[in-house]
Amino acid sequence: MEGMRPSLGLRSLMREGRVLNELLAFRRGRTVPARTAQPRAVLMIPGFLAGDLSLYPLADRLRSEGHNVFFAGIWSNITCSRRQIERLGSVLRETAREANDKVIVIGHSLGGIYARALARQFSELVAHTFILGSPIKAPLANSNPLVKMLFIATRRRHSDGTTCLGQLSTLCGVHHPEPPSVPSTLIYSKRDNVVHWPACIESAPHIEAVEVQSTHCGIPYNLDTLKIISDRIRRIGRTMDDEAGSADDRVYAAAPSQGH
């Protein structure tokens, strides 16, 4: 219930410092992964203030499994959400063109909200989204007040003279409450000190929510997160190949007979 939500503030934010131990554990837990027979194109989007570098450890593990990992090209994720989605749309289209396949999009925190927005706008290009610790319900209202202040402070004026401040609840118009039609895996932690974890969950037949034990910042460096993503990507690969095979069978069945 709303009244039972844990308090988010400076003290809770300081507990996110545990991410350093989580990163070390993630690296120590490295094993020789099984190479997938169905490599997929994966686009990764970092969280607020973070850049592509923050997702390198997870990307390295997915690459070692044989997947083709692409980055969003973000140094620090502070750009206006509307502009960022416009640019990420171009990145997604280029990634899909290069891969000649639908793309799996992984986003952490704010990056997960952007992954969800891309799935809405470009459903024909996205096979699945993995949304890691993203407050998809009322994003700013369910974020740590200090993080919210930083977010507001980094908003800039648009070329037409308007600002994001009048559309904070929708992140400058890119965020919508209804889930997109693309299948999604939501990964959240009840130990999150940046967002209220219930805000990271939504329900639909094509959406699953999975809990891990982690700080907010450490979700991408969690071995259970890696296991969930790897497992789901393998399932996605089998499903996509089955669908492609069914489509080929339908084309073959519909082809005219060459007999005389």
PAVEXSE-445748 format. One record per residue: x negated, y negated, z negated of N, C-alpha, C, CB in turn; residue in three letters. Coordinates in steps of 0.2 Angstrom, whole numbers, padded with zeros to 4 digits, always signed. Each point is the difference from the previous one (the first is absolute). Glycine has a CB too. Example, Ala and Ser with C-alpha at 12.3 -4.5 7.8 and 13.67 -1.06 7.14 Angstrom:
% PAVEXSE-445748
-0066+0028-0039+0004-0006+0000-0004-0006+0000+0009+0006-0006ALA;-0007-0011+0010-0004-0006-0001+0004-0005-0003-0006+0003+0010SER;
This chain:
% PAVEXSE-445748
-0004+0006+0000+0004-0006+0000-0004-0006+0000+0009+0006-0006MET;-0006-0012+0008-0004-0006+0001-0003-0002-0007+0007-0003+0009GLU;-0003+0004-0014-0003-0003-0007-0006+0005-0002+0011-0005-0003GLY;-0012+0011+0005-0005+0004-0002-0006+0000+0004+0009+0007-0004MET;-0009-0011+0009-0006-0001+0004-0006-0002-0004+0007-0003+0010ARG;-0013+0006-0009-0006-0002-0003-0002-0007+0002-0004+0012-0001PRO;+0001-0016-0004-0002-0007+0001-0006+0000+0004+0005-0003-0011SER;-0005-0001+0016-0005-0001+0005-0003-0007-0002+0004+0007+0009LEU;-0011-0008-0010-0003-0006-0001-0007+0001+0000+0009-0004-0007GLY;-0013-0001+0004-0007+0000+0000-0003+0007-0003+0000-0013-0001LEU;+0003+0015-0005-0003+0006-0003+0001+0006+0004+0003-0006-0011ARG;+0003+0007+0014+0001+0005+0004-0004+0000+0006+0011+0001-0004SER;-0012-0007+0007-0004-0001+0006-0008+0002-0001+0008-0009+0004LEU;-0010+0008-0010-0007+0002-0002-0001+0007+0000-0001-0010-0007MET;+0006+0014+0005+0000+0007+0000-0001+0003+0007+0007+0000-0009ARG;-0006-0004+0015-0002+0002+0006-0007+0001+0001+0010-0006+0004GLU;-0014+0004-0008-0008+0001+0000-0002+0007+0000-0001-0011-0006GLY;+0006+0015+0004-0001+0008+0000-0001+0002+0007+0006+0001-0010ARG;-0005-0005+0015+0000+0002+0007-0007+0002+0002+0009-0007+0003VAL;-0014+0004-0007-0007+0002+0001-0002+0008-0001-0003-0012-0002LEU;+0006+0014-0004-0001+0007-0002+0004+0004+0005-0001-0003-0012ASN;+0007+0001+0014+0004+0004+0005-0004+0001+0007+0011-0005-0006GLU;-0014-0001+0008-0004+0001+0006-0006+0005-0001+0003-0012+0003LEU;-0006+0011-0008-0006+0005-0002+0003+0007+0000-0006-0009-0006LEU;+0012+0010+0003+0002+0007+0000+0002+0002+0007+0004-0002-0012ALA;-0001-0002+0016+0002+0002+0007-0006+0002+0004+0009-0009-0001PHE;-0015+0005+0000-0006+0002+0003-0003+0007-0002-0002-0013+0002ARG;+0002+0013-0009-0002+0007-0003+0004+0006+0002-0005-0007-0009ARG;+0011+0006+0010+0005+0005+0002-0001+0002+0007+0008-0004-0009GLY;-0013+0002+0013+0000+0001+0007-0002+0008+0001-0004-0012+0002ARG;+0008+0015+0002-0001+0007+0002+0000+0000+0008+0006+0004-0010THR;-0008+0001+0013-0001+0001+0007+0008+0001+0002-0012+0005+0000VAL;+0015-0009+0004+0007+0000+0002+0001+0005+0006+0002-0011-0005PRO;+0003+0014+0005+0002+0004+0006+0002-0005+0006+0004+0010-0008ALA;-0008-0008+0013+0001-0004+0006+0007+0001+0003-0012+0000+0003ARG;+0016-0005-0002+0007+0001+0003+0000+0002+0007+0004-0008-0008THR;+0000+0012+0010+0001+0002+0007+0004-0005+0004-0001+0012-0003ALA;+0004-0017+0000+0004-0005+0002-0002-0007-0002+0010+0009+0001GLN;-0015-0011+0002-0002-0007-0002+0005-0005+0002-0012+0003+0000PRO;+0013-0008-0005+0005-0005+0002-0003-0007-0001+0009+0007-0004ARG;-0006-0012+0007-0003-0007+0000+0003-0003-0007-0001-0001+0013ALA;-0003-0002-0017+0002-0003-0006-0002-0007+0000-0001+0011-0006VAL;+0006-0016+0004-0002-0007+0000+0001-0001-0008+0004-0003+0012LEU;-0009-0001-0015+0000-0001-0007+0000-0008-0001-0006+0010-0002MET;+0011-0012-0003+0001-0007-0001-0002-0001-0008+0009-0001+0010ILE;-0013-0004-0011-0002-0001-0007+0005-0004-0004-0012+0001+0003PRO;+0012-0002-0010+0004-0003-0004-0002-0008+0000+0002+0010-0007GLY;+0002-0013+0003-0001-0008-0001-0007-0001-0003+0013-0002-0002PHE;-0016-0003+0005-0007-0002-0001-0005+0005+0002+0004-0006-0010LEU;-0002+0012+0011-0005+0005+0002-0001+0000+0008+0003+0007-0010ALA;-0008-0004+0012-0002+0001+0007-0001+0007+0002-0005-0011+0000GLY;+0004+0012+0006-0001+0007+0003-0005+0004-0004+0002-0004+0011ASP;-0007+0001-0014-0005+0003-0004+0003+0004-0006-0008-0009+0003LEU;+0013+0007-0006+0003+0003-0006+0003+0007+0002+0003-0011-0004SER;-0002+0012+0011+0003+0007+0002-0005+0004+0003+0011-0006+0001LEU;-0017+0004-0001-0006+0004+0003+0000+0007-0003-0006-0010+0002TYR;+0006+0011-0009-0001+0006-0003+0006+0005+0002-0006-0005-0010PRO;+0012+0003+0010+0005+0004+0003+0000+0002+0007+0007-0005-0009LEU;-0009+0000+0013-0001+0001+0007-0006+0005+0002+0004-0012+0002ALA;-0009+0011-0006-0005+0005+0001+0002+0007-0002-0008-0009-0003ASP;+0012+0010-0002+0003+0007-0001+0004+0003+0006-0001-0003-0012ARG;+0005-0002+0014+0005+0002+0006-0004+0001+0006+0009-0006-0005LEU;-0014+0002+0006-0005+0002+0006-0003+0006+0000-0002-0012+0001ARG;+0000+0014-0007-0004+0006-0001+0005+0006+0001-0008-0005-0008SER;+0015+0004+0008+0004+0005+0001+0002+0001+0008+0005-0002-0011GLU;-0008-0003+0015+0001+0000+0007+0004-0006+0003-0002+0012-0001GLY;+0006-0016-0004+0004-0005+0003-0003-0006+0002+0008+0004-0008HIS;-0005-0007+0013-0003-0006+0003+0003-0006-0004-0001+0005+0012ASN;-0003-0008-0016+0002-0006-0004-0002-0007+0003-0002+0008-0010VAL;+0007-0012+0010-0001-0007+0002+0002-0005-0005+0003+0004+0011PHE;-0006-0009-0011+0001-0005-0005+0003-0006+0002-0010+0003-0005PHE;+0013-0007+0001+0005-0006+0001-0004-0006+0003+0008+0004-0008ALA;-0015-0004+0006-0004-0006+0002+0001-0006-0005+0001+0004+0012GLY;+0000-0002-0018+0001-0005-0005-0006-0001-0005+0013+0003+0001ILE;-0015-0009-0002-0005-0001-0005+0002-0001-0007-0007-0005+0010TRP;+0013+0001-0010+0003-0001-0006+0007-0002+0001-0010-0004-0006SER;+0015+0009+0004+0007-0001+0002+0004-0005-0004-0001+0012+0002ASN;+0000-0018+0000+0003-0006-0003+0004-0004+0006-0009-0001-0009ILE;+0008+0003+0015+0004-0004+0005+0007+0000-0001-0009+0003+0008THR;+0013-0008-0005+0007+0000+0000+0003+0006+0003-0001-0012+0002CYS;+0005+0015-0006+0003+0007+0002+0003+0000+0007+0003+0002-0012SER;+0000-0007+0014+0003+0000+0007-0006+0000+0005+0010-0007-0004ARG;-0015+0003+0003-0006+0000+0005-0003+0007+0000-0002-0012-0002ARG;+0001+0015-0005-0003+0006+0000+0003+0006+0003-0004-0004-0011GLN;+0011+0004+0011+0004+0005+0003-0001-0001+0008+0008+0001-0010ILE;-0008-0007+0012-0001-0001+0007-0006+0003+0003+0007-0010-0001GLU;-0013+0009-0003-0006+0002+0002+0000+0008-0001-0006-0011-0003ARG;+0008+0013-0002+0000+0008-0001+0004+0003+0005-0001-0002-0012LEU;+0007-0001+0014+0003+0003+0006-0004+0001+0006+0010-0005-0004GLY;-0014+0001+0005-0005+0000+0006-0005+0006-0002+0001-0012+0003SER;-0003+0012-0009-0005+0006-0002+0003+0006+0001-0006-0007-0008VAL;+0013+0008+0006+0003+0006+0000+0001+0002+0008+0006-0002-0011LEU;-0004-0002+0015+0001+0001+0007-0007+0003+0003+0010-0009+0001ARG;-0015+0005-0003-0006+0002+0003-0003+0007-0002-0003-0012+0001GLU;+0005+0013-0008-0002+0007-0003+0004+0006+0004-0003-0006-0011THR;+0009+0004+0012+0005+0006+0003-0003+0001+0007+0010-0004-0007ALA;-0011-0002+0010-0003+0001+0007-0006+0004+0001+0005-0011+0003ARG;-0010+0009-0008-0006+0004+0000+0001+0007-0002-0006-0011-0003GLU;+0010+0013-0001+0001+0006-0003+0005+0004+0005-0002-0004-0012ALA;+0005+0001+0016+0006+0003+0004+0004+0004-0004-0008+0000+0010ASN;+0010-0003-0016+0004+0004-0004+0004-0005-0005-0008+0010+0001ASP;+0013-0008-0005+0002-0003-0005-0005-0001-0006+0012+0003+0003LYS;-0012-0008-0007-0005-0002-0005+0003+0002-0007-0005-0009+0008VAL;+0001+0011-0012+0002+0001-0007-0003-0006-0004+0000+0012+0000ILE;+0004-0016-0003-0002-0006-0003+0000+0000-0008+0005-0006+0010VAL;-0011+0005-0013-0001+0000-0007-0001-0007-0003-0005+0012+0001ILE;+0009-0014-0005-0001-0007-0003+0000+0000-0008+0005-0004+0010GLY;-0010+0001-0013+0000-0001-0007+0003-0007-0002-0010+0008+0000HIS;+0014-0007-0005+0003-0006-0003+0003-0005+0005-0008+0001-0009SER;+0006-0007+0010+0003-0004+0005-0001+0003+0007-0003-0010-0007LEU;-0002+0014+0008-0001+0003+0006+0005+0005+0002-0012-0001-0002GLY;+0015+0004-0004+0005+0005+0001+0007-0003+0002-0005+0007-0008GLY;+0006-0013+0006+0006-0004+0002-0001-0002+0007+0001-0005-0011ILE;-0007+0004+0013-0001-0002+0008+0001+0007+0004-0008-0010-0003TYR;+0005+0015+0000+0001+0007+0004+0008+0001+0001-0011+0005-0005ALA;+0015-0006+0000+0007+0001+0000+0003-0005+0005+0000+0003-0012ARG;-0002-0009+0012+0002-0005+0005-0002+0002+0007-0001-0009-0008ALA;-0005+0012+0009-0002+0002+0007+0005+0006+0002-0012-0004-0002LEU;+0013+0008-0003+0005+0006+0002+0006-0002+0002-0006+0007-0008ALA;+0009-0013+0005+0006-0003+0002+0000-0003+0007+0002-0002-0012ARG;-0007-0001+0014-0001-0004+0006-0002+0004+0006-0002-0010-0007GLN;-0002+0015+0005-0003+0004+0005+0001+0008-0001-0009-0009+0002PHE;+0015+0011-0003+0002+0007-0002-0003+0005+0005+0010-0004-0006SER;-0010+0002+0012-0002+0004+0006-0007+0002+0000+0009-0005+0007GLU;-0013+0001-0011-0008+0000+0000-0002+0004-0007-0001-0010+0007LEU;+0005+0010-0012-0002+0003-0007+0003+0006-0001-0001-0011-0004VAL;-0003+0016+0002+0002+0007-0001+0002+0001-0007-0007+0004+0008ALA;+0004-0008-0013+0001+0001-0007-0004-0006-0004+0002+0013+0001HIS;+0001-0015-0006-0004-0005-0004-0001+0003-0007+0006-0009+0006THR;-0012+0007-0009-0002+0002-0007+0000-0007-0003-0006+0011+0003PHE;+0010-0012-0008+0000-0006-0004-0002+0001-0007+0010-0004+0007ILE;-0016+0001-0009-0003+0001-0006+0001-0006-0005-0009+0007+0006LEU;+0013-0006-0011+0000-0005-0005+0003-0006+0002-0009+0005-0005GLY;+0014-0005+0010+0003-0006+0003+0007-0002-0003-0007+0002+0010SER;+0008-0008-0013+0006-0002-0003+0005-0002+0006-0006-0004-0011PRO;+0009+0009+0014+0005-0001+0005+0006-0003-0002-0006+0010+0006ILE;+0008-0010-0012+0006-0003-0003-0002-0006-0003+0006+0011-0002LYS;-0004-0017+0005-0001-0007-0003-0008+0000-0001+0012-0001-0005ALA;-0016+0001+0010-0007+0000-0001-0003-0005-0005-0001+0004+0011PRO;+0002-0010-0011-0003-0005-0004+0003+0000-0007-0002-0007+0009LEU;+0009+0008-0010+0003+0001-0006-0002+0006-0004+0010-0006+0005ALA;-0013+0011-0002-0002+0006-0003-0008+0001+0000+0011+0005+0003ASN;-0014-0011-0002-0007+0000-0001-0003-0004-0006+0000+0000+0013SER;-0006+0002-0015-0003-0003-0006+0000-0008+0001-0007+0010-0002ASN;+0010-0014-0003+0000-0007+0001-0006-0004+0003+0008+0001-0009PRO;-0014+0002+0006-0006-0003+0003-0002+0001+0007-0004+0002-0012LEU;+0006+0004+0014-0001+0002+0007+0005-0004+0004-0004+0012-0002VAL;+0010-0013+0000+0005-0004+0003-0002-0007+0001+0009+0007-0005LYS;-0012-0010+0000-0003-0007+0000-0006+0000+0006+0003-0002-0013MET;-0007+0007+0013-0005+0000+0005+0003+0000+0007-0008+0005-0008LEU;+0013-0001+0009+0003+0001+0006+0003-0007+0002+0003+0012-0002PHE;+0001-0015-0002+0003-0007+0002-0006-0005+0001+0010+0003-0007ILE;-0015-0003+0003-0006-0005+0001-0003+0001+0007-0002+0000-0012ALA;+0002+0006+0015-0003+0001+0006+0004-0001+0006-0007+0008-0006THR;+0013-0010+0005+0005-0001+0006-0002-0006+0003+0009+0006-0005ARG;-0009-0006+0012-0003-0006+0004+0006-0003+0004-0012+0005+0000ARG;+0011-0011+0003+0005-0003+0004+0000+0003+0007-0001-0011-0007ARG;+0007+0012+0010+0000+0002+0007-0001-0005+0005+0008+0009-0004HIS;-0010-0007+0010-0001-0006+0005+0006-0004+0001-0008+0008+0005SER;+0014-0005-0006+0006-0004+0001+0002-0005-0007+0004+0009+0008ASP;-0008-0009-0012+0001-0004-0006+0003+0003-0006+0001-0009+0008GLY;+0002+0015-0007+0003+0004-0005-0005+0004-0004+0011+0001+0006THR;-0009+0002-0012-0004+0004-0004+0004+0007-0002-0006-0010-0004THR;+0002+0014+0001+0003+0007-0002+0004-0001-0006-0010+0006+0005CYS;+0009-0012-0009+0003+0000-0006+0008+0000+0000-0010-0007-0003LEU;+0013+0005+0009+0007+0000+0000+0003+0007+0001-0001-0011+0004GLY;-0004+0016-0002+0002+0007+0001-0004+0005-0004+0003-0004+0012GLN;-0004+0002-0018-0005+0005-0004+0004+0007-0001-0005-0010-0006LEU;+0011+0010+0005+0003+0006-0002+0000+0005+0006+0008-0006-0007SER;-0009+0004+0013+0000+0004+0006-0008+0000+0003+0013-0002+0003THR;-0017-0001-0007-0007-0001+0003+0000-0003+0007-0004+0010-0007LEU;+0007-0015+0007+0000-0004+0006+0004+0003+0006-0011-0005-0003CYS;+0016+0009+0001+0004+0003+0005-0002+0007+0002+0003-0011+0003GLY;-0008+0014-0005-0002+0006+0002+0002+0006-0004-0010-0005+0004VAL;+0013+0004-0010+0002+0005-0004+0008+0001-0001-0011-0001-0006HIS;+0013+0007+0007+0007+0001+0000+0002+0005-0005+0001-0003+0012HIS;+0005+0003-0016+0001+0005-0005+0002+0007+0003+0004-0009-0007PRO;-0001+0009+0013+0002+0007+0003-0007+0003+0002+0012-0004+0003GLU;-0012+0011-0004-0006+0003+0002+0000+0001+0008-0001+0006-0011PRO;-0005-0006+0014+0000+0002+0007+0002+0007+0002-0009-0009+0001PRO;+0010+0011+0005+0002+0007+0002-0006+0005+0000+0009-0005+0006SER;-0015+0002-0006-0006+0004+0000-0001+0004-0007-0005-0008+0009VAL;+0003+0015-0008-0001+0003-0007-0006-0003-0004+0004+0011+0006PRO;-0003-0010-0012-0005-0004-0005-0001+0004-0006+0003-0011+0005SER;-0009+0011-0007-0002+0002-0007-0002-0005-0004-0004+0011+0005THR;+0007-0012-0011-0001-0006-0005-0004+0003-0005+0010-0006+0003LEU;-0016+0004-0005-0004+0002-0005-0001-0005-0005-0006+0007+0008ILE;+0008-0006-0014+0000-0005-0006-0003+0003-0006+0010-0005+0005TYR;-0011+0001-0010-0003+0002-0006+0004-0004-0006-0011+0003+0005SER;+0013+0000-0010+0003-0003-0006-0005-0003-0004+0008+0008+0000LYS;-0015-0008+0001-0005-0003-0003-0002-0007+0004-0004+0011-0005ARG;+0008-0012+0010-0001-0006+0004+0000-0007-0005+0005+0006+0011ASP;-0010-0010-0010+0000-0006-0004+0001-0006+0004-0008+0006-0008ASN;+0009-0005+0015+0001-0006+0004+0007-0001+0002-0012+0002+0004VAL;+0015+0004-0003+0008-0001+0002+0004+0005-0004-0004-0003+0012VAL;+0010+0002-0013+0004+0004-0004+0002+0006+0004+0005-0010-0006HIS;-0007+0016+0004+0000+0006+0004+0007+0002+0003-0010+0004-0007TRP;+0016-0005+0003+0006+0001+0003+0001-0003+0007+0005+0002-0011PRO;-0008-0008+0012+0001-0004+0006-0004+0003+0006+0001-0010-0007ALA;-0005+0015+0006-0003+0004+0005+0004+0005+0003-0011-0003-0006CYS;+0017+0004+0004+0004+0006+0002+0006-0002+0003-0005+0007-0009ILE;+0007-0004+0015+0006+0000+0003+0002+0006+0002-0002-0012+0004GLU;+0009+0013-0002+0002+0007+0002+0004+0000+0006+0002+0002-0012SER;-0004+0003+0016+0003+0002+0006-0002+0007+0002+0000-0013+0004ALA;+0004+0016+0001-0001+0007+0001-0007+0001+0003+0012+0002+0002PRO;-0015-0007+0001-0007+0000+0004-0005-0003-0005+0005+0000+0012HIS;-0004-0001-0018-0005-0003-0004-0001+0004-0006+0003-0011+0004ILE;-0009+0012-0006-0002+0004-0007-0004-0005-0004+0000+0011+0006GLU;+0001-0010-0012-0004-0004-0005-0004+0005-0005+0008-0010+0001ALA;-0015+0009-0001-0004+0004-0004-0004-0004-0005-0001+0008+0010VAL;+0001-0005-0016-0004-0004-0005-0007+0003-0001+0011-0002-0006GLU;-0016-0003+0005-0007+0002-0002-0002-0003-0006-0003+0002+0012VAL;-0002+0000-0015-0003-0003-0007-0005-0004+0002+0003+0009-0007GLN;-0002-0016+0007-0005-0005+0003+0001-0007-0002-0002+0008+0010SER;-0003-0012-0010+0002-0007+0000+0003-0002+0007-0010-0002-0009THR;+0012-0004+0009+0002-0003+0007-0006+0000+0005+0009-0007-0006HIS;-0014+0004+0004-0006-0001+0005-0003+0007+0001-0002-0011-0004CYS;+0003+0016+0000-0003+0006+0001+0004+0006+0004-0006-0003-0011GLY;+0012+0001+0013+0004+0005+0003-0003+0002+0007+0010-0005-0005ILE;-0014+0001+0009-0003+0003+0006-0006+0004-0002+0003-0010+0006PRO;-0006+0010-0012-0006+0004-0003+0003+0005-0004-0008-0010+0001TYR;+0013+0013+0000+0003+0005-0004+0000+0007+0004+0007-0009-0007ASN;-0010+0014+0004+0000+0006+0003+0007+0003+0002-0011+0002-0006LEU;+0016-0003+0002+0007+0002+0001+0003-0004+0006+0001+0003-0012ASP;-0003-0009+0012+0002-0004+0006-0003+0003+0006+0001-0011-0007THR;-0007+0012+0007-0003+0003+0006+0003+0007+0002-0011-0006-0003LEU;+0012+0010-0002+0003+0006+0001+0007+0000+0003-0006+0004-0009LYS;+0010-0009+0007+0007-0001+0002+0000-0003+0008+0004-0003-0012ILE;-0009-0001+0013+0000-0003+0007-0003+0005+0005-0002-0011-0005ILE;-0003+0015+0003-0002+0005+0004+0005+0005+0002-0011-0001-0005SER;+0015+0004-0001+0005+0005+0001+0005-0003+0005-0002+0005-0011ASP;+0005-0011+0010+0005-0003+0004-0002-0001+0007+0005-0005-0010ARG;-0011+0003+0011-0002-0001+0007+0000+0007+0004-0007-0010-0004ILE;+0005+0015+0000+0000+0007+0003+0007+0002+0002-0011+0003-0006ARG;+0016-0005+0002+0007+0002+0001+0002-0004+0006+0002+0002-0012ARG;-0004-0009+0012+0002-0004+0006-0002+0002+0006+0000-0009-0008ILE;-0007+0012+0008-0003+0002+0006+0004+0006+0003-0011-0004-0004GLY;+0013+0009-0001+0004+0006+0002+0007-0002+0003-0006+0007-0008ARG;+0009-0012+0005+0007-0002+0002-0001-0004+0007+0004-0001-0012THR;-0009-0003+0013+0000-0003+0006-0002+0004+0006-0004-0010-0006MET;+0000+0015+0004-0002+0005+0005+0006+0005+0002-0012+0000-0004ASP;+0016+0001-0001+0006+0004+0001+0005-0004+0005-0001+0006-0011ASP;+0002-0012+0009+0005-0004+0004-0003-0001+0007+0003-0006-0010GLU;-0009+0005+0011-0003+0000+0007+0001+0006+0003-0009-0008-0004ALA;+0008+0014+0001+0001+0006+0003+0007+0001+0002-0009+0005-0006GLY;+0014-0007+0002+0007+0001+0001+0002-0005+0006+0002+0002-0012SER;-0005-0008+0013+0001-0004+0005-0002+0003+0007-0001-0010-0008ALA;-0005+0013+0007-0003+0003+0006+0005+0006+0002-0012-0003-0003ASP;+0014+0007-0001+0005+0005+0001+0006-0002+0004-0004+0006-0010ASP;+0007-0012+0007+0006-0003+0003-0001-0002+0007+0003-0004-0011ARG;-0009+0001+0012-0002-0002+0007-0001+0006+0005-0006-0010-0005VAL;+0003+0015+0002-0001+0006+0004+0007+0004+0002-0011+0001-0006TYR;+0015-0001+0001+0007+0003+0001+0004-0004+0005+0000+0004-0012ALA;-0001-0011+0012+0004-0004+0004-0003+0000+0007+0003-0007-0009ALA;-0009+0009+0010-0003+0000+0007+0003+0005+0005-0011-0003-0005ALA;+0012+0000+0011+0004+0005+0005-0004+0006+0002+0005-0010+0004PRO;-0002+0015-0003-0003+0007+0002-0004-0001+0006+0009+0006-0006SER;-0015-0003+0007-0003+0000+0006+0001+0006+0005-0009-0007-0006GLN;+0013+0011+0003+0001+0007+0004+0005-0002+0006-0001+0007-0011GLY;+0001-0002+0015+0004+0000+0007+0005+0005+0000-0010-0005+0006HIS;
